[in-house]
Amino acid sequence: MANIKKDNNSVPCIAGVLDTDGSTVTQMEASPAGHVLAVCDGTTGADAGGTKAVHDANDERTLIAASSSDETPVSLYVDSSGQLLIKSS
């Protein structure tokens, strides 16, 4: 299990769960030159995650979002390259 990195002020980096299992803590990555979050658009797949935020070994929580259909918690999926999975259409 990966631990979520923190800056010098103890602010955690953003993390979700790995899209293949819905439980492995996976940090999202950004371009250091452009300060842009890496995303993979148009992805689909099975829901492997739960409705509670996953914790790393230091009890730091991953991010979750509200479902667009009924506002229940939804795990944010990240692929093995650190890209946040989104679907813009």
ABEGO torsion letter per residue (X at the ends): XBBBBBBAAGBBBBBBBBAAAGABBBBBBBBAAAGBBBBBBGBBEBBABBABBBBBAAGBBBBBBBBAAAGBBBBBBBBAAGBBBBBAX
